[in-house]
Amino acid sequence: MKVKHTSILVMAIAALAAYPVFFPTAAAAADAAAVQPQEGWFKTLADYNFMQQNVDIPPKMGVMIIDSRPAARQYDPGHIPGAVNIPDSQFEKQVAKLPEDKSTLLLFYCGGVKCMLSHNSAFKAEKLGYTNIKVYADGMPDWQAKGGPVSVSAAHIKKLIDEKADYALIDARPGRVAGKGMIPTAINISDSAFDKNIDKLPANKATPLIYYCGGLKCLLSDKSAEKARKLGYTNVMTYPPGYPEWEKLYGGAASAMAAPAATGGAPMTATLLQPGKEKGTVTVASFEKAWKENPGAVMLVDVRDPKEFAAGTIKGAVNIPMNELEKKIATLPADKPVVFVCGTGARAGEAFDTVKMLGGKVQAYFLDATVTFNADGTYVMVGKS
């Protein structure tokens, strides 16, 4: 009998070995628990990783991130970049901020697992017919604890200015753009010249740094903010709507920097290009006509980052990122115009300045325009000058 029992035991052990049982780790168990709705919560949740995939500047198409917290005390001094503020208490009054397309992914968040504001707003959005809703229940505390980037509002910057607080406000746009006007108290450290101007940053690395540039399509402030974090600054934020929103809300502010001449520039060639109002620019109309009728007579250089270029550019353009231009000036032709373009005109203008200073006989121009680039090579361009 003992032999028989032993044989059965051996067979049982062998069977278990063939079909191992996996026990969840503490981390896996915690993750599973984190996604389980609690009483009163909205049924569909998002975690930090999902949020990371959907937080971007410019904001991702088809996604709206909504901060359900009160504005002045919570949203203004720190929120997820690109988030729209619709306080739950004001939801019905501010419902017009929601997108028309009710299949848009709506990501609500507030002050963490004990905060019900985001869940309440999610239920309200669902009743309005929105069909793709998630709540980031861990909210802003989790976002900050895991190192997510933080943005501030114009109202918060205004408050810091009025209170003469200890902070550093940094305009990451090229000097030629910042020279036309900056937010009061700001200093200009162009992103492309960041490494040469580190001495302008505060010695105390706990000082709040706020970077801004030319709006939601401008990446310069995000890039500079990341560089500051790598230098050890521990309280780095961005103001993504940047100077365009500030100017709309509070009016422009003249910079102490000298602005470039409003007219002039290198002589036009026999192409159809016509000079714009600002030195070095060409008009959108003349560029589009030249590009359509004789694109081979012009070299169009997109100076945005490779990631931006890959997502969409003007068909036929070549990519030389602004931070690589100085090293690649020798590759530019001298026998035909070189026109620089970006999303807002800021980096394109900086490229023009760089080439005029270092490029010898290169016939450089730039488009001072707001450009929306599409993945199929089409675009929409609106000139500023």
N, C-alpha and C positions, 0 to 999 in steps of 0.2 A: 504493500500500500504506500509505503514511504517513497518508493521509486516512482510509482504512478503520480503521486502528488508533486514530486520534484520535476517530473517531465512536464506536467501541466504548467507549473510555475515558469519553467524555462521557455515554454512555448508562448506564454503570456508576455514575458519580457521581450522576446523576439518580436512579437507583434507590436508592442509599444515602440520598439526601436525602428520598426519599419514605418510607423506613422507617428512621428514625434508630436508632442503637445507643446505649443508655444505659449508662454506666459507673457503678457504685456509688461514692458518696462514701466517705471514710475513716470517717465516723461511721456510715453505713449498714452498711459492712463490719464495723465493730466490733460493732454491734448484732446482726448476723447471727451473728457468731462467739460472742457472749455467750450465745445461746440454744441453741448446739450442745452436747449432752451430751458430757462427757469420759468416759474409761474409768472404770468404777465408779460413775458418777453415775446418779441416778434419771432415767428417760427423759423426764419431763415437767417443764419448768422454768417459773418465773415471774420476771419482771423487776421493777424498781422501780415502774414505772407500774402494773403489775397489782397489786402489793402495796398501793400507795396507794389504789387503788379498793376494796380490801377491808379496810383498816384504819380502824376508826371506834370512837368511844365514844358511845353504847353499842355493843358489838360487833355486827357485822352478823349477822342471822339466816342460818343455813345455812353459816356459815364458822367454822372454828377455826384460829387461828394458833398454831403450836407452836415454841417455842424449844428446840432440842435440846442446848443448851450446859449445862455444870454450873451449879448454882444460885448458890452463894455468891460465886464469883469473877467470874462473867460475867453471868448473868441478873439477879441482885439489883441490881447497880449500874447496869444499863442494858439495856432491852429494848424491842421494838416494842410500843406501847400495845395492851393487850388480849390480848397473847400469853400462852399457858399454858406453863408450864415443865415439860417432860418430858425430862429429860436422857437421851440415848441409852443411857447405861450403866444407867439405871434404867427403861428402857422397859417391860420385862416386868412390873416391880413396880408401875408406875404406869399401866398400860393402862386402868384404870377411869376415868381422866380423859378418855379419848376419848369422843366422842359415840356414842349408841346408833344413830343414823341413819347407816348406812354410805355414804350418798350425799352426806354433808356434805363440803364443800370443805375439805380439810386442806392448810394451807400451812406447810411445814417450813422452818426456816432455822437457821443457826448462825454460825460465825465467818468466813465468806468462802469464796472459791473453793478454798482449800487445806484446808477443813474438810469432813470426810466424815460428820460426825455426823448432819446433817439427811438426807443421802441414805440412810444406814443405817436411820434411823428410818422413812423413807418406804417403804423396801422391807418393813420389818416390818409397817407398817400395811397395805400392800397384801396381804400374806399373811393378814392378819386379815379380809380381805374388803372393805376400803374401796376405793371405785371412783373417787373424784375427788380425786386427790392431785397437788400440785405442790411443787417445791422451789425456794426463792429462793436459788440457789447463791451469788450475790454477798453475801448475808447482811448481818449487822449493820454491817460496815465500809462497805458501799455505802449502806445506809440512812442512816447518820450523815453520810457524805460528801455526800449529796444533800439534806441538811437535814430528813430525816424526824424527827418528834417522838420523844422518848425518855421512857420511864417507868421508875420504880424500884419495888422491892418494899418491903413492910412491914419485912422483915428488914434491908434496907439502911438504912432510916430509923432503926430501933432501934440499929443499929451506929453511925450518926452521932451519935445521942444519947448513947450510952454512951461514945464516944470524945471527946465534946465537940468535934466537928469544926467547921470554919468553913463554915456553910451557913445558908440562911434557909428555914424551913418555913412555908408560908402557907396558912391555912384560908380558902378563897374563899366559904364559906357566909355567909348573912346573919347578922348579929350575934345575933338571937334564937335561932338554931339553935346557933351556935358557943358561945354563952353557957352551954349545957348541958354542954359538954365538948369539949375539943380534944386533939389529940395533944400530948404534952409538948414544950415549946420552940416550939410554933407561935404565930404571931401571926395575928390575924384581919383580913383585908382583903377585905371583901365585894366580889364582882365588880362589882356595881352601883355601888360607891363607889370603884372602883379609881383613877379619875383624881383623886379628892380625897385619896388616901392614898399618892401616889407617894413622898412624903418618908419613908415607913416602910421603903422598900426600901433595900438596902445601897448605899452610894455606889460601891463597887467592882463594876463590871458583869461581872466574871468570877466573882463569888461564886456558887456553886451555889444556884439557887432551886428549891424543890420545892413544887408546888401540889397541894392535894387538896380534895375537897368531900364530897358525900354518897353516893358509890358509883358504880357503873358506869353508872347512868342519869342521873347529874348531869354537866352540861356546864360548870359554872361554873369548875372548875379549868382545863379546856382553854382556855376563853375568856380567863381571866386570864393564863395562860401565854403565849398568843399576844400579848397586850398588852405583856407584859414583854419579849418578843423584839423587838417593834417599838420599844421604848425603848432597845434596844442591849444587853440582857443576853444573854450568850453561852453560858450554861450553865443552861438552863431545862428542868426535867423535871416530870413529873406522877406522882402516885400514884393511878391511877384507882379502885381499890377503896375508897379513902378511909376516912373515919372509921368506917363500919360494920364493915369488916374489921378495922381496928385495935382497935376496942372488943372484937370477938370474940376476937382473938388475945392482946391484952395488957390488956384491961380499960379502962374509961373513965377519963378524966382531967378533973377539975373545972377549969373555966376561971376566971380571975380576974374575968371579966365577970359582972355580975349577971343572973340569969335572970329572965324575966318572970313575973308572977304566974301561979299554976297554975289559977286559976278566975276567973270574972268575964267581962267583955266587954260589948259593947253589948247592949241588951235585944233579945230575939227578937221578931219581928213575928208577925202572925197566921198566918204560914205554918207548915208542919210542921217547920221547922228546929229542932233541939235543940242546946244548947251542949255542946261537948266539954270535956275536962278542962283544956285550956290556953286561956288568954285568946284570944278571937277565933275559936276553932275551932267547927265544927259536926260532929256525929257523921256518919259515913259512912251509917249506916242512915237517919237522918232526911233527909240530903241526897238519897239515892236514892229515898226515898219521895216527897219533895216534887218531885223532878225528874220522876218518873214520873207523879204525879197532877196536877201543875199547873206545868209548866215555865215557862209565861209569867209566873209570879209571882216568878221568880228570874232574875237575870242571872248566868250562869256565864262567868267570864273565865279563859281559859287563858293564863298569863303566860310560857309557854315561847317559844323563838325560832320564827320563821316556818317554818324548815325542819322542826323537830320537829312543829309544828302540822300542816303539810301531810302529814306521814307518817302521822298518826293523832291523833284527838282525840275528845272526847265529843260526840256529835251534838247540835248546838244551841249549843255553846259559841262564844264570840267570842274572837279572838286579840288581846291587847294585850301584846306582849313586855315583860318587866320593865324593860328599859332605855328603854322609851317611855312607861311608865305615868305618870310625873310630868307629862309634857306633855299627857297625855290624860285626866287626872282629871276635867276639866270635862265630858267626854262621858258620865260614869257617872251613872246615874239616882239620884235621892234618894227615889223613891217605892216602891222595892222592894229587897230584899236583893241585894247583889252578893257572889258567892262566888268566891274565887280558887282555882285549881287548877294544879298542875304535876305532875311525875313523882315527886317525893319529899316535897313539902310545904315545902321550903326556900324556893323563890322565891315560892310562894303566901303563906307567912308574911311574907316581906319586903314583898310587895304590900300585905298587910293593914296592916303597920306604916306604910308610906308613905301610904296613904289615910287612916289614922286621924290622921296628923300633918298632912296637907295637904288632905284631902278634904271638909272641912266636914260637911255633913249626910248624906254617903253612908253607908248601912248596910252596912259591910264585914265580911266573914267569910272564913275560909279553911279548906281541907281539909288537915289534917295527915295525909297518907296516901301510901302507895306506890301508884302508878297505872300500869298497863300499858294503853297506848292502841292500838287497832286501826284499820286504815285504813277499815273500814266503819262507824266511829262507835261501835262497842261498846268496852267497857273492863272491866278488872278492878281493883277498888279495895280496898285493905286499910288500915284505919285504924291510926294509931299512938296515938291518944288517944281 
